[in-house]
Amino acid sequence: MTITVLPIIEPDIKPADPLVKVMNDQLVILARELQDLHLKEVELMEPLFDDIVIYISYNNKQGIRWKIVNDVPESAINEVATQCDKLGYVRWKTATLNAFNRG
């Protein structure tokens, strides 16, 4: 599987707010680490030619939240959930129904 982890960055970074910039920079790093290090096992899962797209962002308590945004096998969802749980990330809860969001 091809794994893509996309950080959802705060679009209104104010130059006077360095904390927001630091948090967003850290989110980019965490997305890269999740994709390149923590989810390596998922790359080897069948079907090998499928894609998995994951969004990560901060929740309102400055914790990291995640969600898979495309349709993938249940085994891939479970592995992503296991790895994100180990890192202390929480599932991204949304108010709207999403056919691809199983978490």
N, C-alpha and C positions, 0 to 999 in steps of 0.2 A: 504494500500500500504506500501511496505517496501521502505524506503527512504535511499539512500546512497549518501552522499556528499563527494567527493574526492578532496582534495587540489592538484593542480598540482604545485609541488615544483620545483624551479630552481635546475637543477641537478648539476650544477657546483658551489657549495658553496665554496668560497675561505676562508680559515681561517683568512686571513687578512681583510676580508670584513664583519665586524660585522653587518652592516645594512642589508645585504642580509639574514643573519641568523635570525635576529629579524623579518624581513618581512615574511620569510618562517614560522617561529614559530607562528606568528600572523595569517597567512593563515590557519594553522592547527586548531587553536582555532576558527576562523570564520567559518570554514567548520563544526566543531562539533556543534557550536551554531545554524547554519542554519539548520542542520539536526535535532538536538534534541529539539530546542525551536521554531524557526520561522516557521517550516514546519509541526508542529504537526497536523494541520487541514488536510493536504494532506494524512496523514496516515489513516484517516477515510473515505477517498473517495473510491468509487467503481471503479473498482473491488479491493477488499481488499487484494487479493493475488498477485497482480502485483507488480513489482519493478519499482522504478524510480531512475535513476543514474544521478547525477549532478556533473559536474566539475566546480570548481572555481579556479581562478588564478588572477594574477595581469595583467593589461594591460600596455601598454607602458607609461601611465601617472600615474602609481602606484594606479590606481583605481581597484576595484574588479570587475571581469567579471565572468559570469556564462553561462553554457549551459547544456541542457539536452541531454544525449548521447544515450538514448534508446527510443524506440517507446512507447509513453504513450498517454492516452486520452487527448483531447484538454482541458478539464476542469482541469486536473492536470497541464498542461502547463500554463494555465491562472493563477492558484493559485500560482504556483512557481514564475511566473512573477510579480504578485502583491506583494508578500512578498519580493522579491529581489528589486523591485522598492522602497518599503518602506525603505529598508536598504541602498539605494543609489547605488546598484550594477547595472552594465550594461550588456546587452546581449553580449555574446561572438560572435563576427563576425569572420567568417572563409572564406578564399578565395576559398575553395573547396566545392562542393556540397555534402551534407550529407543527405541521405534519412530520417534520424531520426531527423535532426535539422530543426525545424519548425520556428526558431526565427531569 
